[in-house]
Amino acid sequence: MSFIENNISFGDRRLVGQQDAREKAERILKSDRLNHAYLITGPTGVGKKAFALAMAEAINGIDNLTNLRGTAESKKSSWFAHPDIHLFIPFPSKGENEIQPRIEMLAQDPYEIVDFAVRPALNSDNMSKNRRAFYPIDYYRSDIQPLMKYNPNEGRRTVVVITEIDTMRKEAANAFLKFLEEPSSRLVFILTATKTDQLLPTVISRCQQIRLNPLSENDIRDGLVQFDHKSEEDASFLARMADGNYSLSRFFDVKTLKQTRTEIIDFLRYSYTQDVPALLKIVNEWNSKLNTENQIAVCNSLEQFLRDILVYREQKSTQLVTNVDQIEVIKKFTATMKDARIIEMIEHLQSLKQLLYQNVQLKYIYTALSMRFTALMRGVDPLINEDEAWKHLPALTEG
């Protein structure tokens, strides 16, 4: 007996993009061969939690994230209310009492940002505290392991959704592996992971994998219009800033980002001319007025502008330029920075975004970045080696 009917499109009520993965899930759910464990992988912000929860609902016949068109076997309104669906998220030390409010947020919106590392506090914009989350062995033994013995109460399966399993401590992962090696016909695990290289190979081999790809600009734009009620113009702008991350794009402030685009161009100009007072003014303003989400968006916007310079330098065509309204500015940068090592500049930005997620202060990051850009824009090596980034610290302290 199939878990969804042949005429039903998996996740059609809420999932954004991921058509290939959704079709794979449909084939799984329309067959009568349900595996005991699924591993959903992909970059941050592409909907791994939403996908896992939609799959859990479909397995137990809940008409919510997927429109079951009158074939629902459960009267429950969502996975959150179903006794046979259990969701787990990693948490930081002393963060147990903060788990339930975050799970309740996911019940309202499966794309909510509930990760402690990105959103340390739910009711504050204070992002100064880095909170790394994980699954300690005590959490696994007290909360997850007991579920392995449960028979389904009213659903077809007991479904255990464990998000970001790549954060599971080694001792807990080894204990969990024993259950994966001895699968139960009444139990289904749905796991998500961002960094599969941190998983035990034996865990990966015991699961059927479903890969989610970075979302396209069109997917994000359509999601912002359909589910977040953004205008077409604002949704298109936010999608360009998103870098494939739909979840984060919903927290971007359009007005602020449009204002900062001019400042981004000035940041590049002042980095090239080494205008320190002007640079510090911009960086300090960003540090004071932008929350973490919009700081990431500025990073994405700067990366996109550099890509436009690279594309125009190589092709002398505006066809693939995103910031086409700034083409005259792009042409001037291209003429000035003939030897610029733009790919290295972009790589710096990509690594610096991780520091922002870890709540390192933006003013330190961008001051050091401007120093490196000064050299790279001229096609020469920065004075300080990348492996000795700590040597920037005296300059930052003086600034």
N, C-alpha and C positions, 0 to 999 in steps of 0.2 A: 504494500500500500504506500503510495507516494505521500510526501509530507506537504506538498502544495500541488494544486491542480495544474494541468498543462497550459491553461490559458492565463495563468497568474504570473506577473512580472515581479520578481523578488525585489523588495525594498523600494517599490515604486512610489510610496507615499513620503519618503524622507531622504533616502540616500542621494548623495550628490555625485554625479559622474560614475566612474568605475564600471563601465558597461561590460567589459570583458570579465571582470571578477564576478559581477552580478550574474552573468550568463553561466559561469562555472558553478556558482552556488545554486542556480535554478536547476541545472542538470543533476546536481547532487540531491537536491530536495525532491525532485520529481522521480527519482529512482527509488528503489526499495532497498538500497545498499548504503545505509548511513554508517559512516566511520565512527570510531570511538573518540577521535581527537582531530581537531582542525587547528592549524596555525595560520593566523592572518597577519601578514607582514606588510611593511611599507613605511614611507617617511612620516614624519610628524605632521599632523593636521589634515590627513587625507581621508579620515573617517573610519579608522580601524575599530574603534569602540562601537560606533553606530552600526557598522557592518556586522560585528559579532552579535550585537543585541537583536538586530533584525533576523539573523540566522537562528538565534535562540527562540525568538517568538514564532518563527515559521515552523520549527521542529515541534513546538507544543500548540500549534494551531491558534495563535493569537492574532486577531485582526487589528493591527495598529501601524507599525512601520511598513508593513506590506498589506496591500488591499487584497484580502482573501476572497472577495466577491461572494459573500454568503456561505462560504465553506468552512468558516472558523469552527474549530472543535472546542475552543475555550470561551467562556464568558468573561474572562479577565480583560481589563482595559489595556494592559501593557505587561511587559516582562516584569516590571517592578512589583506588580500585584500578584504575580503567579508564584505559588509555593514551590514549584519545581525548577525555577530559574534563579541562580545565585551568581551575583556579580562581585568581583574582588578587584580592588585597585591597590597598588603599593603605597606605603605611607612612611613618613620620616620618623625618626625616634621621637617618642612622646606625641605622636599624632593620631593615635587610635580614635579619639573622640571626634576627630574631624572627618572621618571617613563617611559616615552616614549622610551628613549634609551634602557632600559632593555626589554621592550616589543618587540622592534625591534630585539634584540638579540634572543629572543624566536622564532621569526619568522624565523630566520636563523637556529636555532637549539633548539628544544623543551626541551632538557635536559640541556641547559645552566644554570649556577648558577647565578640567578638574585636577590636572597634574600638579603636584606640589612644587616641582621645580620651576614651572612656568607661572603658576599662580599660588604663591605661598600663603596668601591670606584671601579669604572669600569676601570680606566686608571692608576691605581697605585697598587703596592704591599704593600702599607702602610695599615696595618690592625689594627692599634692601637686604632681606634675609634669604639666603640660599638654602633650600630645603630639599635635599636629595632623598628620594623615596625608594623603598625596596620591600621585599618580602622576607622578614626574618623567620627563622625556624619555629619560634614560639607561635607566631601568627599562623603559620602553615598548619601546625599541629592542632591548635585550638579552634581554628575557624574553617580551614579548607579540608583537612583530612577527614573529619567526621562525616562530611557530605558523601564521601566515597561509598559509604555503607547504606545510603538512603535508597529506598525504592521510590519510584515516582508516586506522588500523592494523587494527582489528577491529570497529569500530562503523559505524553508518550515516553518521555525520557526525563531523568534528572539532568539538567544542563548546568554545567559549572563554567562560567566565563571568567577567565583570569587575564586581566589586561597587563601589558608590559611585563610579560613573564621573563624577559631578559634582565629584569632587575631582581630576580629571585636569588637569594643568597645560595652559595654552593651547597651547603648542608640541606637546605630546603629543596633545592633542585634535585639532589640525589634521592631524597625521600619521595618526591613527587614522581620521579622516573619509575619507581617500583610499580606504581599504579598504572602508568602508561604501558608498562611491559605486561601487565595482567589485566587487559581491558574487560569491562563488564558490559553486557548487552543492554543494561538499563541506564547506563551513564554515558554522557557525551561531554567532552571538554572542548571549549572554544577558547583558544589562546590568542593573544596579540603580542607582537614584538616589533620594535623599531630597529634594534641592533642584533641581528641574528648571529653575528660573529661572537656574541657573548653568551649564546646558548650552548648547552651540551649537545654535541652532535647526535647523541643517542635520543635526546628529546625531539630534535628535528626529524630524525628518521622514523619516529613513532607516530608522526602527525601527517595528515594530508594538508599540503600548503595551498593557501590562496593569497596571491600577491596583489596588493593595491598599489597603483602607480601614482606619481605626482599628478595632481589635477591640472587640467589645461585651464587657460584663462577663460575660455568659453564655459567650461563646467562651473568654475567659481562664479562667474558673472551670472549664469542662469540660476545657481543656487542662491545667490544674494538677492536676486529679484524675486524668485519664487517663494523662498522660505524666510527671508529676512526683510522683505518688502522695501528694498532699496530701489531707487530710480535706475533706469538703464544707464544713465550717464555716470552716476556715482558707483554703480556696480562694476561698470567697465573700468573705471579708474582704480577701484580697490582690487580688482582681479589682477591688474598689471603690477600692483605692489605686493601681491600675495606670495609670490615664489612657490606656487603650488599648494599653499597651506590655507584651506578654506576656513578651518576653525579659527585661526588667528585673524584672518581678514575681517571677520565680523566685529572685531574690537577696534579696528582702525578708525580714526577720526578723519573724515574726508576733508573738512575745512582746514584742519591743522596740517595735514599732509600736503595739500595744495599750496599752502603758505611756505612750507619747508622746502618745496622743490626748488625755488629760487635760491634758498640758502644752501642747498646741496651744490648747485652750480658755483656759488661763491666759495664754498668750502674747497672745491677743486682749484679754483683760481688762486685763493690765498695759500693753499698748499704749494702750488707751483711757484708763487712769488715770495713765499716764506714771510708773509705778512702775519706775524705772530699775534699782535693785538687784535686784529680782525678775526683771526682763527679762534682765539680764546673766547671772544664775544659770542660767536656762533655756537661753539661747543658748550659753553656755560648755559646758553639759552636752551639748547636741546636737553641738556642734563636736568634743568629745572622744570621745563614745561611738558616734557614728553614722558608718558608712562612706558613700561617695558614693551607693550604691544606696538606702540607707535615708534619707539626706538628701533625695533626690528623692521618696521615698515620703511623707515628712513634708510636703513642699511640696504634693504631690497631695492629701494628707489635709486640709491647711489650705484649699486651694482648694475641695475638696468641701464642707467645713463652711461656707465663705462662700456657696457656691451654695445650700446648704440655707437659710441665712438669707434670701437673696434670694428664693428660691421661696416661702418661708413669708410673707415680707413682702408679696409681690405677690398671693398666692392665699389666704392664711389657711387652708391645708389641709396635712395631713401626707401626702397621697397620693403626692407626688413627692419627699418628703424622704428622703434616704439614711440619715442618722444619726438615725433615728426614735427610737432609745433615748435620745437627747439632746434630745428635743423641748422639754422645759421650759427647758433652757439656751438653745436656739434662740429660744424665745419671749421670753426676757429680753433677749437681744441685739437682737432685732427691736424691742422696745419702747424700748430705750435708743438704738439707732442708727437713728432714723426717717429721718434725712437722709443716712445713710452712702452714699458713692459706691462701692458694692460691686463694680460691674463694673470700675472702675479698680483696685481692690485686687486683683482676680483677674488683671487684665492685668499688674500688677506681678509677681505670682507666676509667671506664665507666662514672662516675660522673665528672671526671676531663675533659673529652672531651667536656662537655657542657661549662666549663669555657673557653676552647680554642675558642669555637664558640663565646663566649662573649668577646673575645680579652683580657683576662687576660694574662699577660706575662708568657711565658713558663718557664722562669728561676725560677720564684716564685713557680709555680705549681710543677715542678719536684724536686726542692730542698725540699719542704714540703713532696712530695711523697716519696723521698728517706728516710726521717726520719721515716715515717710510715712503709715503707718496711723493714727497719732495724729490727723492732720489729716483724712484721708479718712473716718474713722469719724464725724467731726463734720460732714461735708459741706462742708469748706472746702479751699482749696488748700494743699498742703504749703509750708512756708517756703522750701524749696530747690526750684528748678525742676528738672523731670526732665532737661532738657538740660544741667544743671550738677551732675550727681550727684557729681562729684568734690569738691564743697564739703562733702559729708558726712565727708570724710576727717579733718579736724581733730577732729571729735567722736568719731570712731572711735578716733583715736590717744589722745585723752584717756581714753576708756573703757578 
